[in-house]
Amino acid sequence: MFRQNRNLLIIALIAVVNALGYGIIIPVLYSYSLKYGLSDFQNGLLFSLFSICQFISTPIIGRMSDKYGRRPLLIISILGTAISFFIMAFAPSAIFLFLARALDGITAGNIPVASAIISDTTSQEQRTRGFGIIGASFGFGFIFGPAISALTVSRSASLPFIIAGTISLIAVLLTFIFLPETNKHIGEVKRSSLFNFKKLFQAMFDENVGVTLLITLFNAISFSLMIFAYQPFSLKILHLSANQISLLFTMFGVIGLFAQLLLVHKLVSLLGLKRLFSLALFTISVVFLSIFFIRSLLLFVLSSIFLGLSNSSIQTLIPTILSRETDAKSQGSILGLSTSYMSIGQILGPIVGGLIATFAIPYPFLAASFFSVICFFLSFHVLKRGVKKESAF
């Protein structure tokens, strides 16, 4: 497939490099920000700022790539990420951390643009495999990114950010030198609103997909609460170092890749789609509740393994369920709506987590368990009606 489509190879390399950059900074971002005197609530705002800016900018960047071409927008997007990493590495004060995260979010349209390039250059038969390669590339990056962070953060707290920025600049060069323009319909853009909040609200009440979209929202809130709380809990309760936390994130990446490539498909065949979905949501709620009480590193690692397996199943099953609940003409639209609900959850989760953590650091895990329990009970109502009519989306 790579021999037939060189663009796919370039995009896969860019995805690896991009994921490496994020995999390097995420495990150390919390401990790094503490050096600038940020409270847990301020850290929650820092985590959310990226998602807020991304939610606003992604449809704009996608529209601009239709109007002006994929290549220039991809270059601008990755360059913005690189600059944001360097700003964080050499930030003279906390305000520059917020400016860096905002810049990264504003220019965070590289994955939608990369996906558009795949659509431009592959047939419908090849497209699924093309997107699968991108997913595998990200899995690879999120395994080795935290490992790089674990090996370098002990030398200098800013070194992981410098490495991430350098890797992102390599992605810019790869795009500039090797990637041709793939949009054959530049400027042929239909006029429509970038944000349709009415449709976003009405989707919750759709008889086919409404429940699954609510699960997407609550699960995103739950997981964002966990992502935010994981680092302060590891640092302040279990007294782990930044490189030990990075190694735990590497373990997450390995487990996630193993589950997505080898495990989930077999479990669906064994248990059925709906039963596995409910079981994964129940397991993740129990894991979050158990972490609230855990003070042992061994039990924390064991809980993290179950967390990685369950979350990988959920992330794979949600789009699968949505695709079965939606007619063939509306697949792209409903997955776009699902991404919007996920973004809203990623905005709300860290803010709520930062606020709750001001009372006690383990409390966000209790809140995460609560939202996961809601998802578990909602899961009984997915795939009930089937698609009886054309979707409104």
N, C-alpha and C positions, 0 to 999 in steps of 0.2 A: 504493500500500500504506500509506503514511503517512497519507493522507486517511482511509482506512478504519479505521486503528488509531493513534490519537494516542499511546497508551502506547508503541508501538514507536519513535516519533520521540523521545519523552522518554528512553527507555532508550538510544537511539543517541547522543543528546547527552551523557548521563551517561557512556557508554563513551568518547566522545571526550575529555571532561574528565578522566576517570580515567586514561586512557592518556597524556594530556598531562602529568599530574602525575608519573607514573612515568618517562616519557621525559625529563623535566627532571632528575630526581635521579640516575638510574642512571649516566650518563656521568661525573658529578662526585663520586660517593659515595666512591670510593677516594682520590682526591686530597684530598678534604675531610677524610676520617678521618685522614690522615697528620698533619694539623695538631694532632690530639689524641694523637699519639705511638703509634698502633697499628702493630704489626708486621704482616708479610704473613700470618702464621698467625692473628693476632687478627682481621685483615680477613676471612679465610676464615670464621671463626666468626661475624662480623657479617653476612656475606652469607647464611650458612646459617640463622641464627637466625630470619629471616623465614619461610623455607620450613618449618622445624620447627614453628613456631607455626601457620602456615597449614595444614599437614597435620593438626594436632590440631583446629583450630577450624572448618575448613570444613564437615565433616559436622554439627557441632553447630549452626552457624548455619543450615545448610540445614534441619535438623530443626525448629529454633525458628521459621523462616519458615513451615513447614507448620502449626505450632501457634498462633503469634501473629500471622501475617500477613507479607506480603512488605515492605510499605512501612516499618514501623518498623525491621525488621532491616537494610534497605538504608540507611536514614538513619544508624543506629548504625554500620554498617560503614564508610561513606564518611567520617563524622565522625571515627572512629578514625584513618583514614588522614590526614585533615587535621591532627589534633592531633599525630600522629607527625612530620609534616613540620615543624611549628612547633617541636617539641621539638628536632629536629635543627638547625634554624636558630639556636636560641639556647642550645644545649647548653653548660653550664659545664664539663663534663668528659666523658671518653670513656664513662663508665658510662651517661650519658644517650643516647648514640648506640645502645647496646644496648637500653635501655628503649624507645626510639622504634621500633626495628626489631621488637621483640617485640610492642609494641602494634599496629603495622601488620599483623603476621602474625596476631595473635589476632582482629582485626576484618576480616581479608581475605576476607570471604565475599560481597563485592558482586557478583562475576561469576556465581557459581552462583545467587544470588538473582535477578539480572537475567535469567539464562537461564530460571529458573522463571517469571518474569513473562511472558516470551515464550511459554512453553508454556501459561500460563494464558489468554492472550489471542489466540492464533493457532490456525487450523485446521491439521491435519496437512499439508495441501497448501502452506500459507504458511510453515510452521515452518522449513524449510530456508533459504528466502530471508531469514527473520527473523534466524536465526543468522549468515547470511552478511553481513547489514548490520552486525551487532555486530562481526564480524571486520574488516570494512572500516573501521569507526569506530576500532578499535584501531590499525589500520595507519596511519590518518591521524594519530592522536595520537602514535604513536612516530616519525613523521617530523618533526612540528613541535615536539615536546617537546625533543629534543636541540638543535634549532635555537635555541629560546628560551634553553636553557642556554648555548649557545655565545655568544650575544649578551650575556648578563648576568653570567656567572661572572667575567669580568675586572674588573667594577665592584666586586663583593663576593662572597666565597666562599659566604656564607650566603644571598645574594639568590635563587638558583635554588630553594632550599628554601622561602623565604617565598612566592615566586610559586606553587610547586606546592601549598602549603597553602592559599593564597587560591583557586586554581582548584578545589581539592577542596571548599572551603566553598561555592563557586558550585554545584557538583553537589549538595550537601546541600540548598541552597535550591530548586533545580529539582525535586528529589524531593519535598520537603515541600510546595511550592506546587502543583505540577502533576500529580503521580502519584497516582492513586487506588489503593485496595487492590484487588488482582486475585485474591487467593486466596478462592475461593468455598467452600472446604472447611476453614476454620480450625478447628483442634482435632481433625480427623478423622485422627489420626496412628496408624498401625499400630506396635505395639511390636516393636522389633527392635534388635539391637546396633548401635552407631554404628561400631565397628571390628571387622571380621571378618578377623583376621590369618590364620586358617586358610585361608579362601578366597583371600586374597592370595597365600599361599605355594603353594597347590595350583594356582593359575592358571598358574604357570610350566611345569607338566607337562601341561597340556591339549594334546591332539594337534592341535587346530586353531589355537589362539591363543598357545600357550606361547612359541614362538620370537619372535613379533612383540612380545610383552610384554617379553621379555628385551632385544630391540633397543631398545624404548622406554626401559628402565632404563639400559642402557649408553650410549645416545645422550644421555640427559639428563645422566648423569655427565660425558660428554665435552664437551657444550656448556657445562655449568656450570663445568667446568675452564677452558674458553676465556673465558667471560664474566668469571671472576675474574681470569685472567692478562692479559687484553687491556689493562686499564688500567695495572697496574704495568709491563708490557712497553713500552707506549706512552710512559709517563712517564719511566721510568728507563733504558730501553735506547735508544729512539728520541728521547727528550728532547722530546716533544710537550707543548704546554700543555693545560690543562683544556678550553679552548674548541675547540682542534683535535681533541681526542678526542671532544667532543660533535658536531662536524661529521662525524666518521667514523661515529658512531652514526646521524646523520641519513641518511647514505649507505646504511647498513644498512636503515633503514626504507623508503627509496625503492626499493631493490633488492628487498626482501621483498614490498612491495605490487605491484610490477611483475610479479614471478615468480608470485605467487599469482593475480593477476587475468588475466594474459595468457600466461604462458609454460608453466606446469606442465601445463595441460590439453593444449596442443599437443604437448608432449614425450611425454606419455602416449600420445597417438594415434600419434606417430611411432615410439617405441621400445618401447611396451608398459609396463604398470605395474611389473612385477617387474624388468625390465631397467633402467628409469630409477631405481628404488629402489636397486638395487645400484650403479649408476654414481654416484649422488649420494653414497652412503656412502663409496665408494672415493675420490671427489674430495675429500670433506671430510677424509678421513684423510691424503691427500697434502698438502692445504693446511696442516693442523696441523703436519705434519712439516716443511714448507718454512718456516713461520714460526719454528720452532725455530732455523733457521740464518740467517734474514734479519736484516740490520742496515741495510737501505736503506728509506727511507720510500716510494719509488715501488713497490718490490716488495711492501711491506707492504700498500699500498692495493690493488694488483692481486690479491694473495692474499685480501684482505677482500672484494673483489667476487665472486670464485669461492666464498668462504665463504658470503656472503649468498644467492647463487643456489642453492647446494647445500642449505643449511639450510632455505630456504623450501620446496624440493621435498620434503625429508624430513618436515617438519612437516605438509605437506598429505597426503603419501602414507601415513603411519602410520595415521591414523584411517580412511582409505579402505580399506587392506588389512584392518584389524581388522573393518570392517563387512562385508567380503566373506567373512571367515573365521567369522563368527558368524551364527546364525539370527536371523530378524526379531524374535523375542520378547526377545532378549537384548542388543539394541544399546545401550540405556542402561546396563545393568550392566557390559558389557565396556568401554565408554568410560570409565565411572567407575573401574574397575580400572586402566585405562591411565593415568588422571590420577594415581592413587595411586603407581604405579610411577615416573611422571615426577617427582612430588614427592620421593620417596625419592632419586632421582638428583640433584635440585636441592639436597637436604640434604647428600649425600655429596660432591658435586663440589667446592664451595668449601672444605670442610674438608681434603680430600685435596690440593687445589691450594695452599692456604695452607701446609700442611705441606711439600710438595715445593718450594715457592718459597723456603723458608728455606735451601735448598741452592744454588739458582740460579733466577733469575726465569723463564728460558725453559723450564725443565723441565716445568711443567704442560702446555705444548703437546705435548711428547713423550708424556706420559701420555694426553692427549686423543686423539692419533693412535692410540695403542695400543687404546683402547676403541672407536674408530671402525673399526679393522681387524677387531676381533671382530664388530662389527655387520655389516660387509661380508660376512664368511664366513657368518654366521647368515642373511643375507638370501637365500641360495640355497635356504633351507628354508621360506620363507614361501609361502603359497598352494599348498602341495603337495597336501594331502589334501582341501581343500574341506570344507564342512559336511556330514558324513554322518549326523549325528544331532543332536538338540536339545542346545544348549549347557547345561552345568551351571551357568551363571552367570545 
